[in-house]
Amino acid sequence: MVKPSLRTRSIGTKVTDEEYAELEHAAQIGGKTLGEWCREVMLANVNGNGPHLHGDSESQALMGEVVALRTILLNVLYKQANGETLTAEEMQRLIERADADKLKKAAERLRHGSKSGST
């Protein structure tokens, strides 16, 4: 019978009170202790699975598309409400700008949504 490896090494880091609260909240959402959650995230990152902090990659991709669509729609409606029209080039720039920021904004939305209980 193979004996399981014991965890004998530790890693430490300093965080602010706000960062600690965010980490603690993420661990609670995952139903883990803070130490278990941190170990899981670090090892997932090292193993190429990335940090799964606030939803899986499908959720982030979907939220990214929703955020981009919202950005485009609001910009188009704003221009129309002011009696302006969009050229094809302006529309393409709106799309490119929305696409460039969508994953960052999606991560922010998912992070803030998990703190307040809504997305």
C-alpha positions in Angstrom: 0.0 0.0 0.0 1.3 3.4 -1.0 1.5 6.0 1.7 -0.1 9.4 0.8 2.4 12.3 0.6 2.2 14.6 3.6 2.1 18.3 3.1 5.2 19.5 4.9 5.9 22.8 3.1 4.1 26.1 3.4 3.9 29.3 1.4 3.0 32.6 2.9 2.1 36.0 1.6 0.9 39.4 2.9 -2.4 40.9 1.8 -4.4 43.9 2.8 -7.6 43.6 4.9 -9.7 44.1 1.8 -7.8 41.5 -0.2 -8.1 39.0 2.7 -11.8 39.6 2.8 -12.1 39.0 -1.0 -10.0 35.7 -0.7 -12.1 34.6 2.3 -15.3 35.3 0.4 -14.1 33.3 -2.6 -13.2 30.4 -0.4 -16.6 30.5 1.3 -18.3 30.4 -2.1 -16.3 27.3 -3.0 -17.2 25.7 0.3 -13.5 25.5 1.3 -11.3 26.8 4.0 -9.1 29.7 2.9 -6.0 27.5 3.0 -7.6 24.7 0.9 -8.9 27.3 -1.6 -5.6 29.0 -2.0 -3.8 25.7 -2.5 -6.3 24.6 -5.1 -6.1 27.9 -7.0 -2.3 27.9 -7.0 -2.0 24.3 -8.1 -4.6 24.8 -10.8 -2.7 27.8 -12.1 0.6 25.8 -12.1 -1.1 22.9 -13.9 -2.4 25.1 -16.7 -6.0 25.1 -15.5 -5.9 28.8 -14.5 -7.3 30.3 -11.4 -11.0 29.6 -11.1 -11.9 32.5 -8.9 -15.3 33.6 -10.0 -17.0 31.1 -12.3 -15.8 28.8 -15.0 -14.4 29.8 -18.4 -17.8 29.3 -20.0 -19.4 31.7 -17.5 -16.7 34.3 -18.2 -17.0 33.9 -21.9 -20.8 34.3 -21.8 -20.5 37.3 -19.5 -17.9 38.8 -21.8 -20.3 38.6 -24.7 -23.2 40.1 -22.7 -20.9 42.9 -21.5 -19.7 43.6 -25.1 -23.3 43.6 -26.5 -24.4 45.9 -23.7 -21.6 48.3 -24.4 -22.4 48.4 -28.2 -26.1 48.7 -27.6 -25.8 51.6 -25.1 -23.4 53.5 -27.4 -25.7 53.0 -30.4 -28.8 54.0 -28.5 -27.1 57.1 -27.0 -26.1 58.3 -30.5 -29.6 57.7 -31.8 -31.2 59.5 -28.9 -29.1 62.5 -29.8 -30.2 62.4 -33.4 -26.8 61.1 -34.6 -26.2 58.3 -37.1 -23.4 55.8 -37.1 -21.2 55.1 -40.1 -20.0 51.6 -40.7 -16.5 52.6 -39.6 -17.8 54.0 -36.3 -19.8 50.8 -35.7 -16.7 48.7 -36.4 -14.7 50.8 -33.9 -17.5 50.3 -31.3 -17.4 46.6 -31.8 -13.6 46.4 -31.6 -13.5 48.5 -28.4 -16.2 46.4 -26.8 -14.4 43.2 -27.7 -11.1 44.5 -26.4 -12.4 45.1 -22.9 -15.0 42.3 -22.6 -13.1 39.7 -20.7 -11.6 42.2 -18.2 -15.1 43.7 -17.6 -16.7 40.3 -17.4 -14.3 39.2 -14.7 -15.0 42.4 -12.8 -18.8 41.9 -13.1 -18.5 38.2 -12.0 -16.3 39.3 -9.1 -18.7 42.0 -7.9 -21.7 39.8 -8.6 -20.4 37.1 -6.3 -19.8 39.7 -3.5 -23.4 41.1 -3.7 -25.1 37.8 -4.6 -26.2 39.0 -8.1 -24.5 39.1 -11.5 
